Amino acid sequence: MMAKLIAGLDQNPEDDSDKLVRLRDQLTRLGVHAELRDNNSALMVHRTRPGMPVWVFVGYGGAYYSWQSAEKRHATSDPVGAAEALAEYVAR
């Protein structure tokens, strides 16, 4: 049981979807265009300038939003802070 929890195998996809919806809503409030994709399992965040979009996923057992090949991450318990970090990231 503990190994499954650590691996994130008991992660509920509906919870992850809800977390991505909350993040999308916060990004929208900041004026950042973001779209839920792939049955709400990923969030595509558009850059403010021409360039490839940023894909955001929920990982680490549901604890973090992650992007840029998981090099960047922010706690899912703080969607406002995650949206601010992503808004800054896509504005570069």
SVG drawing of the C-alpha trace seen along z (x, -y; Angstrom):
<svg xmlns="http://www.w3.org/2000/svg" viewBox="-13 -40 27 42">
<polyline fill="none" stroke="black" stroke-width="0.4" points="0.0,0.0 2.7,-2.5 4.7,-1.9 1.5,-2.6 1.0,-5.9 4.6,-6.9 4.4,-6.0 1.2,-8.0 -0.7,-5.0 -3.7,-5.6 -4.0,-9.1 -7.6,-10.0 -7.7,-11.3 -10.9,-13.3 -9.0,-15.1 -6.2,-15.9 -8.8,-17.2 -10.3,-19.5 -6.8,-20.8 -6.2,-21.7 -9.6,-23.4 -8.8,-25.5 -5.4,-26.4 -7.0,-27.3 -9.5,-29.5 -6.8,-31.4 -4.8,-31.8 -7.9,-33.2 -8.3,-35.7 -4.7,-36.9 -5.5,-37.2 -3.5,-34.1 -5.1,-31.9 -5.1,-28.2 -7.0,-25.2 -7.8,-21.9 -6.8,-19.0 -6.8,-15.2 -9.9,-14.6 -8.7,-17.3 -5.5,-15.4 -3.3,-18.3 -3.5,-22.1 -2.0,-23.9 -1.0,-27.4 -0.4,-29.8 2.6,-32.1 2.0,-35.8 4.5,-36.1 4.8,-33.8 6.2,-30.4 5.3,-26.9 2.7,-26.5 3.6,-25.2 2.0,-21.9 1.1,-21.6 0.3,-18.3 -0.5,-17.2 2.2,-14.9 4.0,-13.7 1.0,-11.9 -1.3,-14.9 0.9,-17.2 2.3,-19.4 1.6,-21.1 4.6,-20.5 5.8,-21.9 9.0,-22.2 9.6,-18.4 8.9,-18.6 11.8,-21.0 9.3,-23.6 6.6,-22.8 4.3,-24.4 2.1,-22.9 -1.4,-22.1 -2.6,-23.4 -1.8,-26.9 -3.4,-27.4 -3.2,-31.2 0.6,-31.0 0.9,-28.4 -1.0,-30.7 1.2,-33.6 4.4,-31.6 3.1,-30.2 2.0,-33.7 5.5,-35.0 7.0,-31.9 4.9,-32.2 5.6,-36.0 9.3,-35.4"/>
</svg>
